[in-house]
Amino acid sequence: MDDIQIEAKPLLVDKELPGLREAVQQLVEKEHDVETPHGRIHCTMRGVPKGDRPVILTFHDIGLNHKTCWDTLFSHEDMSEIMQHFAVCHIDAPGQHEGASTFSTGYEYPSMDQLSETLPLVLKHFGLKSVIGMGIGVGAYILTRFALDYPTMVEGLLLININPCAEGWMDWAAHKLSSLTHAEPDMIISHLFGKEEIHHNQNLIGRYRHHIVNDMNQFNLHLFIKAYESRRDLEIERPVPGCNPRTLKCPSLLVVGDSSPAVDAVVNSLSNMADCGGMPQVDQPAKLTEAFKYFIQGMGYSKYWKQTILLTLTLGTYHYSRGAENSSFFKQQNIFQIHFYETWYIEEIVIQDLQLSLDVACSP
């Protein structure tokens, strides 16, 4: 395992009443219903937005709401530093929040594209200029669509278990065959968790199965699943010099557990977390928080900071362009990998015993 030495720096320092600001930031939580042409969007704002910083905008997966999806992560002690400096807005898909009323028969559930179109209205409702998106599964897909269509509103993305492709014929056939022999809760469990988790972590699976069956509105959930199954391909293109491809313009961190059912779909620019299943924010909240912290620091939300990284050549070729945007690098920290799309300035490269010793500085 490669060694990494990182000089710890605070994210941001508040000069005005830091104690009061931190207390208010973490304790204030208010629910809102935002009216849109595609239905009412249930939102929960935690903390007080700051005019010069983005808000963290979350979106959950199928079979979950914002509480069952994100509470473990945002309640973790390591997340407190981030929560001191950034407000969080949790989005619940229509009809998926706690106590949601059943949609009437014949109700047309919004498509994935239409759900992404509601997000600019959510930002307008709260008076927000930009966000850092955090989504898993379906939520990751919707936030990516939002970032592609409204790049100026999204400063960064943390995407867990994203599948950017439409459901293919083989997926459709497998789903239809599975639906003949399995109840919908079983299909949702197979979407959320890997086979190893399903067989060996009965307590976790039982807890989420109970939530899906007893807490979620089954009719509304079925409509949400059908909307996701009808998704379009995101059609993201790789950047090519001299061209204007359809691609993400913001820094992006892709995360997948090593035993997640989505591990084959997430193949590029990923943070692959070992000892982790389909829900890294539940299985390994400390590691995900650490990755997210360095990610937003790399976006410039910190003072000038510097870190020394030891990287073995076996991780792959290191590509960089001095001072150019969208330069990239791979680093390994304990048991996960991060691939940042950001401007990095390489001060020194030393090759010793098939290792690169990099002094990397990121200026805000």
C-alpha positions as a Markdown table, in Angstrom:
| # | Residue | x | y | z |
|---|---|---|---|---|
| 1 | Met | 0.0 | 0.0 | 0.0 |
| 2 | Asp | 1.4 | 3.4 | -0.9 |
| 3 | Asp | 2.1 | 6.0 | 1.8 |
| 4 | Ile | 0.6 | 9.4 | 1.5 |
| 5 | Gln | 1.6 | 12.5 | 3.5 |
| 6 | Ile | -1.0 | 15.3 | 3.5 |
| 7 | Glu | -0.6 | 18.6 | 5.3 |
| 8 | Ala | -4.0 | 19.2 | 7.0 |
| 9 | Lys | -5.5 | 22.6 | 6.4 |
| 10 | Pro | -8.8 | 24.0 | 7.5 |
| 11 | Leu | -11.4 | 24.3 | 4.8 |
| 12 | Leu | -12.3 | 27.9 | 5.5 |
| 13 | Val | -12.1 | 30.3 | 8.4 |
| 14 | Asp | -15.0 | 32.5 | 9.4 |
| 15 | Lys | -14.0 | 35.7 | 10.9 |
| 16 | Glu | -17.4 | 36.9 | 12.0 |
| 17 | Leu | -18.8 | 35.3 | 15.1 |
| 18 | Pro | -17.5 | 31.8 | 14.3 |
| 19 | Gly | -19.1 | 30.1 | 17.3 |
| 20 | Leu | -22.6 | 31.4 | 16.5 |
| 21 | Arg | -22.3 | 30.8 | 12.8 |
| 22 | Glu | -21.2 | 27.2 | 13.3 |
| 23 | Ala | -24.1 | 26.5 | 15.7 |
| 24 | Val | -26.7 | 28.1 | 13.4 |
| 25 | Gln | -25.2 | 26.4 | 10.3 |
| 26 | Gln | -25.6 | 22.9 | 11.8 |
| 27 | Leu | -28.9 | 23.2 | 13.7 |
| 28 | Val | -31.2 | 25.1 | 11.3 |
| 29 | Glu | -33.2 | 22.7 | 9.2 |
| 30 | Lys | -36.4 | 23.6 | 7.4 |
| 31 | Glu | -38.6 | 21.7 | 4.9 |
| 32 | His | -39.9 | 23.4 | 1.7 |
| 33 | Asp | -42.3 | 22.4 | -1.1 |
| 34 | Val | -41.2 | 24.0 | -4.4 |
| 35 | Glu | -43.8 | 24.2 | -7.1 |
| 36 | Thr | -42.6 | 23.4 | -10.6 |
| 37 | Pro | -44.3 | 22.6 | -13.9 |
| 38 | His | -43.4 | 19.0 | -13.3 |
| 39 | Gly | -44.8 | 18.6 | -9.8 |
| 40 | Arg | -44.0 | 19.6 | -6.3 |
| 41 | Ile | -40.5 | 19.1 | -5.2 |
| 42 | His | -39.9 | 18.4 | -1.5 |
| 43 | Cys | -36.7 | 20.0 | -0.2 |
| 44 | Thr | -35.0 | 20.1 | 3.1 |
| 45 | Met | -32.5 | 23.0 | 3.7 |
| 46 | Arg | -30.0 | 22.3 | 6.5 |
| 47 | Gly | -27.9 | 25.3 | 7.5 |
| 48 | Val | -27.8 | 28.9 | 6.2 |
| 49 | Pro | -26.6 | 29.5 | 2.6 |
| 50 | Lys | -23.7 | 31.9 | 2.2 |
| 51 | Gly | -23.7 | 34.2 | -0.7 |
| 52 | Asp | -20.2 | 33.5 | -1.9 |
| 53 | Arg | -20.2 | 29.7 | -1.5 |
| 54 | Pro | -22.3 | 27.0 | -3.3 |
| 55 | Val | -24.7 | 24.8 | -1.4 |
| 56 | Ile | -24.3 | 21.1 | -1.3 |
| 57 | Leu | -27.3 | 19.7 | -3.3 |
| 58 | Thr | -28.1 | 16.0 | -2.7 |
| 59 | Phe | -30.4 | 13.6 | -4.7 |
| 60 | His | -31.2 | 10.1 | -3.5 |
| 61 | Asp | -31.6 | 6.7 | -5.3 |
| 62 | Ile | -34.7 | 4.6 | -5.8 |
| 63 | Gly | -36.2 | 3.0 | -2.7 |
| 64 | Leu | -34.8 | 5.8 | -0.6 |
| 65 | Asn | -35.6 | 9.3 | 0.5 |
| 66 | His | -33.1 | 11.9 | 1.7 |
| 67 | Lys | -33.1 | 10.7 | 5.2 |
| 68 | Thr | -32.5 | 7.0 | 4.6 |
| 69 | Cys | -29.9 | 7.8 | 1.9 |
| 70 | Trp | -27.9 | 10.6 | 3.5 |
| 71 | Asp | -28.4 | 10.7 | 7.3 |
| 72 | Thr | -25.5 | 8.4 | 8.1 |
| 73 | Leu | -23.1 | 10.5 | 6.1 |
| 74 | Phe | -24.2 | 13.9 | 7.2 |
| 75 | Ser | -24.5 | 12.8 | 10.9 |
| 76 | His | -20.9 | 11.4 | 10.9 |
| 77 | Glu | -18.5 | 13.4 | 13.1 |
| 78 | Asp | -16.0 | 13.8 | 10.3 |
| 79 | Met | -18.6 | 15.7 | 8.3 |
| 80 | Ser | -19.0 | 18.4 | 10.9 |
| 81 | Glu | -16.1 | 20.5 | 9.5 |
| 82 | Ile | -17.7 | 20.6 | 6.1 |
| 83 | Met | -21.2 | 21.4 | 7.6 |
| 84 | Gln | -19.7 | 24.4 | 9.4 |
| 85 | His | -19.0 | 26.1 | 6.1 |
| 86 | Phe | -21.6 | 24.8 | 3.6 |
| 87 | Ala | -25.4 | 24.6 | 3.8 |
| 88 | Val | -27.0 | 21.4 | 2.4 |
| 89 | Cys | -30.2 | 21.2 | 0.4 |
| 90 | His | -31.7 | 17.6 | 0.2 |
| 91 | Ile | -34.0 | 16.9 | -2.7 |
| 92 | Asp | -36.7 | 14.2 | -2.5 |
| 93 | Ala | -38.1 | 13.0 | -5.8 |
| 94 | Pro | -41.9 | 13.6 | -6.1 |
| 95 | Gly | -43.8 | 11.2 | -3.9 |
| 96 | Gln | -40.7 | 9.7 | -2.2 |
| 97 | His | -40.5 | 11.7 | 1.0 |
| 98 | Glu | -41.8 | 10.6 | 4.4 |
| 99 | Gly | -45.6 | 10.8 | 4.6 |
| 100 | Ala | -46.0 | 11.5 | 0.9 |
| 101 | Ser | -49.6 | 11.2 | -0.4 |
| 102 | Thr | -50.4 | 8.7 | -3.1 |
| 103 | Phe | -50.6 | 10.1 | -6.6 |
| 104 | Ser | -53.9 | 9.8 | -8.3 |
| 105 | Thr | -54.5 | 7.1 | -10.9 |
| 106 | Gly | -53.4 | 8.3 | -14.3 |
| 107 | Tyr | -50.8 | 10.7 | -12.8 |
| 108 | Glu | -47.9 | 11.1 | -15.2 |
| 109 | Tyr | -44.7 | 10.9 | -13.3 |
| 110 | Pro | -41.9 | 13.3 | -14.6 |
| 111 | Ser | -39.1 | 11.8 | -16.7 |
| 112 | Met | -35.5 | 12.0 | -15.7 |
| 113 | Asp | -35.0 | 15.0 | -18.0 |
| 114 | Gln | -38.0 | 16.7 | -16.4 |
| 115 | Leu | -36.7 | 16.1 | -12.9 |
| 116 | Ser | -33.4 | 17.7 | -13.8 |
| 117 | Glu | -35.4 | 20.7 | -15.2 |
| 118 | Thr | -36.9 | 21.3 | -11.8 |
| 119 | Leu | -33.5 | 21.9 | -10.1 |
| 120 | Pro | -33.0 | 25.5 | -11.5 |
| 121 | Leu | -36.4 | 26.3 | -10.0 |
| 122 | Val | -35.2 | 24.9 | -6.7 |
| 123 | Leu | -32.1 | 27.1 | -6.8 |
| 124 | Lys | -34.3 | 30.1 | -7.7 |
| 125 | His | -36.6 | 29.4 | -4.8 |
| 126 | Phe | -33.8 | 29.5 | -2.3 |
| 127 | Gly | -31.9 | 32.3 | -4.0 |
| 128 | Leu | -28.9 | 30.1 | -4.8 |
| 129 | Lys | -26.4 | 30.9 | -7.6 |
| 130 | Ser | -24.6 | 27.5 | -7.7 |
| 131 | Val | -24.3 | 24.1 | -6.0 |
| 132 | Ile | -22.0 | 21.2 | -5.5 |
| 133 | Gly | -24.1 | 18.2 | -6.4 |
| 134 | Met | -24.0 | 14.9 | -4.5 |
| 135 | Gly | -26.0 | 12.0 | -5.9 |
| 136 | Ile | -26.2 | 8.2 | -5.9 |
| 137 | Gly | -27.7 | 6.0 | -8.6 |
| 138 | Val | -30.8 | 7.7 | -10.0 |
| 139 | Gly | -29.9 | 10.9 | -8.1 |
| 140 | Ala | -26.4 | 10.9 | -9.7 |
| 141 | Tyr | -27.9 | 10.5 | -13.2 |
| 142 | Ile | -30.3 | 13.5 | -12.6 |
| 143 | Leu | -27.6 | 15.8 | -11.2 |
| 144 | Thr | -25.3 | 14.9 | -14.2 |
| 145 | Arg | -28.1 | 15.8 | -16.6 |
| 146 | Phe | -28.6 | 19.1 | -14.7 |
| 147 | Ala | -24.8 | 19.9 | -14.9 |
| 148 | Leu | -24.8 | 19.2 | -18.6 |
| 149 | Asp | -27.7 | 21.5 | -19.3 |
| 150 | Tyr | -26.9 | 24.2 | -16.8 |
| 151 | Pro | -23.1 | 24.2 | -16.4 |
| 152 | Thr | -22.9 | 27.6 | -14.7 |
| 153 | Met | -25.1 | 26.4 | -11.8 |
| 154 | Val | -22.9 | 23.4 | -10.9 |
| 155 | Glu | -19.4 | 24.0 | -9.4 |
| 156 | Gly | -18.7 | 20.3 | -8.7 |
| 157 | Leu | -20.2 | 16.8 | -8.6 |
| 158 | Leu | -19.8 | 13.8 | -6.4 |
| 159 | Leu | -21.5 | 10.9 | -8.2 |
| 160 | Ile | -21.9 | 7.5 | -6.6 |
| 161 | Asn | -22.8 | 4.5 | -8.6 |
| 162 | Ile | -23.8 | 6.5 | -11.7 |
| 163 | Asn | -24.9 | 4.7 | -14.9 |
| 164 | Pro | -24.8 | 7.2 | -17.7 |
| 165 | Cys | -26.4 | 4.8 | -20.2 |
| 166 | Ala | -30.0 | 4.2 | -21.1 |
| 167 | Glu | -31.4 | 0.8 | -20.3 |
| 168 | Gly | -30.4 | -1.5 | -23.1 |
| 169 | Trp | -32.3 | -4.4 | -24.7 |
| 170 | Met | -30.4 | -6.9 | -22.6 |
| 171 | Asp | -31.1 | -4.9 | -19.4 |
| 172 | Trp | -34.8 | -4.6 | -20.4 |
| 173 | Ala | -35.1 | -8.4 | -21.0 |
| 174 | Ala | -33.3 | -9.2 | -17.8 |
| 175 | His | -35.6 | -6.8 | -15.9 |
| 176 | Lys | -38.7 | -8.3 | -17.4 |
| 177 | Leu | -37.6 | -11.8 | -16.6 |
| 178 | Ser | -36.7 | -10.9 | -13.1 |
| 179 | Ser | -40.0 | -9.1 | -12.6 |
| 180 | Leu | -41.8 | -12.4 | -13.2 |
| 181 | Thr | -40.1 | -14.2 | -10.4 |
| 182 | His | -39.2 | -11.4 | -7.9 |
| 183 | Ala | -41.2 | -8.8 | -6.1 |
| 184 | Glu | -40.3 | -5.1 | -6.6 |
| 185 | Pro | -38.6 | -4.7 | -3.2 |
| 186 | Asp | -36.2 | -7.5 | -4.2 |
| 187 | Met | -35.4 | -5.8 | -7.4 |
| 188 | Ile | -34.7 | -2.5 | -5.5 |
| 189 | Ile | -32.4 | -4.4 | -3.1 |
| 190 | Ser | -30.5 | -5.8 | -6.1 |
| 191 | His | -30.1 | -2.3 | -7.5 |
| 192 | Leu | -28.9 | -0.8 | -4.2 |
| 193 | Phe | -26.6 | -3.6 | -3.0 |
| 194 | Gly | -24.1 | -6.1 | -4.4 |
| 195 | Lys | -24.5 | -9.9 | -4.2 |
| 196 | Glu | -21.9 | -10.2 | -1.4 |
| 197 | Glu | -23.8 | -7.7 | 0.8 |
| 198 | Ile | -27.1 | -9.4 | 0.1 |
| 199 | His | -25.8 | -12.8 | 1.2 |
| 200 | His | -23.6 | -11.7 | 4.1 |
| 201 | Asn | -25.0 | -8.6 | 5.6 |
| 202 | Gln | -28.5 | -9.7 | 6.6 |
| 203 | Asn | -29.0 | -7.0 | 9.2 |
| 204 | Leu | -28.3 | -4.1 | 6.7 |
| 205 | Ile | -30.4 | -5.7 | 4.0 |
| 206 | Gly | -33.3 | -6.4 | 6.4 |
| 207 | Arg | -33.3 | -2.8 | 7.6 |
| 208 | Tyr | -33.5 | -1.4 | 4.1 |
| 209 | Arg | -36.0 | -4.0 | 2.9 |
| 210 | His | -38.3 | -3.1 | 5.9 |
| 211 | His | -37.9 | 0.6 | 4.9 |
| 212 | Ile | -38.8 | 0.0 | 1.3 |
| 213 | Val | -41.8 | -2.2 | 2.1 |
| 214 | Asn | -43.2 | -0.3 | 5.1 |
| 215 | Asp | -42.1 | 3.3 | 4.8 |
| 216 | Met | -42.1 | 4.1 | 1.1 |
| 217 | Asn | -45.3 | 4.8 | -0.8 |
| 218 | Gln | -45.4 | 1.7 | -3.0 |
| 219 | Phe | -47.5 | 3.3 | -5.8 |
| 220 | Asn | -45.3 | 6.4 | -6.0 |
| 221 | Leu | -42.1 | 4.3 | -5.8 |
| 222 | His | -43.3 | 2.2 | -8.7 |
| 223 | Leu | -43.8 | 5.3 | -10.9 |
| 224 | Phe | -40.3 | 6.6 | -9.9 |
| 225 | Ile | -38.7 | 3.3 | -10.9 |
| 226 | Lys | -40.5 | 3.3 | -14.3 |
| 227 | Ala | -39.3 | 6.8 | -15.0 |
| 228 | Tyr | -35.7 | 5.7 | -14.3 |
| 229 | Glu | -36.0 | 2.6 | -16.5 |
| 230 | Ser | -37.1 | 5.0 | -19.4 |
| 231 | Arg | -34.1 | 7.2 | -19.1 |
| 232 | Arg | -32.1 | 8.4 | -22.1 |
| 233 | Asp | -28.3 | 8.0 | -22.5 |
| 234 | Leu | -26.5 | 11.0 | -21.2 |
| 235 | Glu | -24.3 | 11.0 | -24.3 |
| 236 | Ile | -21.3 | 12.4 | -22.5 |
| 237 | Glu | -18.3 | 12.8 | -24.9 |
| 238 | Arg | -14.6 | 12.7 | -24.1 |
| 239 | Pro | -12.9 | 16.1 | -24.4 |
| 240 | Val | -11.0 | 16.5 | -27.7 |
| 241 | Pro | -8.7 | 19.5 | -28.4 |
| 242 | Gly | -10.2 | 21.9 | -30.8 |
| 243 | Cys | -13.7 | 20.5 | -30.4 |
| 244 | Asn | -16.7 | 21.5 | -28.3 |
| 245 | Pro | -17.9 | 18.1 | -27.0 |
| 246 | Arg | -20.9 | 17.5 | -24.7 |
| 247 | Thr | -19.1 | 16.9 | -21.4 |
| 248 | Leu | -19.1 | 18.0 | -17.8 |
| 249 | Lys | -17.5 | 21.4 | -17.3 |
| 250 | Cys | -17.1 | 21.1 | -13.6 |
| 251 | Pro | -14.7 | 19.1 | -11.3 |
| 252 | Ser | -16.2 | 15.6 | -10.8 |
| 253 | Leu | -15.5 | 12.8 | -8.4 |
| 254 | Leu | -17.0 | 9.4 | -9.3 |
| 255 | Val | -17.3 | 6.9 | -6.5 |
| 256 | Val | -18.3 | 3.2 | -6.5 |
| 257 | Gly | -17.9 | 0.5 | -3.9 |
| 258 | Asp | -15.8 | -2.5 | -4.9 |
| 259 | Ser | -18.7 | -4.9 | -4.5 |
| 260 | Ser | -21.4 | -2.4 | -5.8 |
| 261 | Pro | -23.8 | -3.7 | -8.5 |
| 262 | Ala | -22.8 | -0.5 | -10.4 |
| 263 | Val | -19.0 | -1.2 | -10.4 |
| 264 | Asp | -19.0 | -2.2 | -14.1 |
| 265 | Ala | -20.9 | 0.9 | -15.2 |
| 266 | Val | -18.5 | 3.3 | -13.4 |
| 267 | Val | -15.3 | 2.7 | -15.3 |
| 268 | Asn | -13.6 | 6.1 | -15.6 |
| 269 | Ser | -12.4 | 8.8 | -13.1 |
| 270 | Leu | -13.5 | 6.9 | -10.1 |
| 271 | Ser | -12.9 | 6.6 | -6.4 |
| 272 | Asn | -13.1 | 2.8 | -5.9 |
| 273 | Met | -13.6 | 2.2 | -2.2 |
| 274 | Ala | -12.6 | -1.2 | -0.9 |
| 275 | Asp | -14.6 | -3.1 | 1.8 |
| 276 | Cys | -17.6 | -1.2 | 0.6 |
| 277 | Gly | -20.8 | -2.3 | -1.1 |
| 278 | Gly | -23.5 | -0.4 | -3.0 |
| 279 | Met | -23.9 | 2.5 | -0.6 |
| 280 | Pro | -20.5 | 4.0 | 0.4 |
| 281 | Gln | -22.2 | 6.8 | 2.2 |
| 282 | Val | -23.6 | 4.2 | 4.6 |
| 283 | Asp | -20.8 | 1.6 | 4.6 |
| 284 | Gln | -17.8 | 4.0 | 4.8 |
| 285 | Pro | -19.0 | 7.5 | 5.7 |
| 286 | Ala | -15.6 | 8.5 | 7.1 |
| 287 | Lys | -13.7 | 7.6 | 3.9 |
| 288 | Leu | -16.3 | 9.2 | 1.7 |
| 289 | Thr | -16.2 | 12.4 | 3.8 |
| 290 | Glu | -12.4 | 12.4 | 3.6 |
| 291 | Ala | -12.5 | 12.1 | -0.2 |
| 292 | Phe | -15.2 | 14.8 | -0.4 |
| 293 | Lys | -13.2 | 17.1 | 1.8 |
| 294 | Tyr | -10.1 | 17.0 | -0.4 |
| 295 | Phe | -12.3 | 17.3 | -3.4 |
| 296 | Ile | -13.8 | 20.6 | -2.4 |
| 297 | Gln | -10.4 | 21.8 | -1.2 |
| 298 | Gly | -9.1 | 21.1 | -4.7 |
| 299 | Met | -11.9 | 23.2 | -6.1 |
| 300 | Gly | -10.4 | 26.2 | -4.2 |
| 301 | Tyr | -12.6 | 26.4 | -1.1 |
| 302 | Ser | -9.6 | 26.6 | 1.2 |
| 303 | Lys | -6.5 | 28.7 | 1.7 |
| 304 | Tyr | -3.5 | 27.9 | -0.4 |
| 305 | Trp | -2.7 | 24.3 | 0.5 |
| 306 | Lys | 0.0 | 21.8 | -0.4 |
| 307 | Gln | 0.4 | 18.1 | -0.2 |
| 308 | Thr | 3.0 | 15.5 | -0.8 |
| 309 | Ile | 1.9 | 12.3 | -2.6 |
| 310 | Leu | 3.7 | 9.0 | -3.2 |
| 311 | Leu | 2.3 | 7.3 | -6.3 |
| 312 | Thr | 3.5 | 4.0 | -7.7 |
| 313 | Leu | 3.9 | 3.9 | -11.5 |
| 314 | Thr | 1.7 | 0.8 | -11.6 |
| 315 | Leu | -1.4 | 3.0 | -11.1 |
| 316 | Gly | -1.0 | 4.2 | -14.6 |
| 317 | Thr | 0.4 | 7.0 | -16.6 |
| 318 | Tyr | 0.3 | 10.4 | -15.0 |
| 319 | His | -0.9 | 13.1 | -17.4 |
| 320 | Tyr | -0.6 | 16.7 | -16.7 |
| 321 | Ser | -0.4 | 20.1 | -18.5 |
| 322 | Arg | 1.2 | 22.9 | -16.5 |
| 323 | Gly | -1.5 | 25.3 | -15.6 |
| 324 | Ala | -4.1 | 24.0 | -18.1 |
| 325 | Glu | -7.6 | 23.3 | -17.1 |
| 326 | Asn | -8.9 | 19.8 | -17.0 |
| 327 | Ser | -5.5 | 18.4 | -16.3 |
| 328 | Ser | -5.8 | 15.3 | -14.2 |
| 329 | Phe | -4.0 | 13.1 | -11.8 |
| 330 | Phe | -4.5 | 9.8 | -10.0 |
| 331 | Lys | -3.6 | 9.4 | -6.4 |
| 332 | Gln | -4.1 | 6.5 | -4.0 |
| 333 | Gln | -4.9 | 7.2 | -0.4 |
| 334 | Asn | -5.2 | 4.1 | 1.8 |
| 335 | Ile | -7.9 | 2.2 | -0.1 |
| 336 | Phe | -9.5 | 4.5 | -2.6 |
| 337 | Gln | -8.5 | 6.4 | -5.7 |
| 338 | Ile | -9.5 | 9.9 | -6.7 |
| 339 | His | -9.3 | 11.5 | -10.2 |
| 340 | Phe | -9.7 | 15.3 | -10.1 |
| 341 | Tyr | -10.5 | 17.5 | -13.0 |
| 342 | Glu | -8.9 | 20.7 | -11.8 |
| 343 | Thr | -5.9 | 22.9 | -12.4 |
| 344 | Trp | -2.8 | 21.5 | -10.6 |
| 345 | Tyr | 0.6 | 23.0 | -10.5 |
| 346 | Ile | 3.4 | 20.4 | -10.3 |
| 347 | Glu | 6.5 | 21.8 | -8.5 |
| 348 | Glu | 8.7 | 18.7 | -8.4 |
| 349 | Ile | 8.7 | 15.2 | -9.8 |
| 350 | Val | 11.3 | 12.7 | -8.4 |
| 351 | Ile | 11.4 | 9.1 | -9.6 |
| 352 | Gln | 12.8 | 6.7 | -7.0 |
| 353 | Asp | 12.2 | 3.0 | -6.9 |
| 354 | Leu | 9.3 | 3.1 | -9.3 |
| 355 | Gln | 7.6 | 5.8 | -7.3 |
| 356 | Leu | 6.7 | 9.4 | -8.1 |
| 357 | Ser | 7.2 | 11.9 | -5.3 |
| 358 | Leu | 4.9 | 14.8 | -6.1 |
| 359 | Asp | 4.7 | 18.1 | -4.4 |
| 360 | Val | 1.3 | 19.3 | -5.6 |
| 361 | Ala | -0.2 | 22.7 | -4.9 |
| 362 | Cys | -3.6 | 23.9 | -5.7 |
| 363 | Ser | -4.3 | 27.7 | -5.6 |
| 364 | Pro | -7.8 | 28.9 | -5.2 |
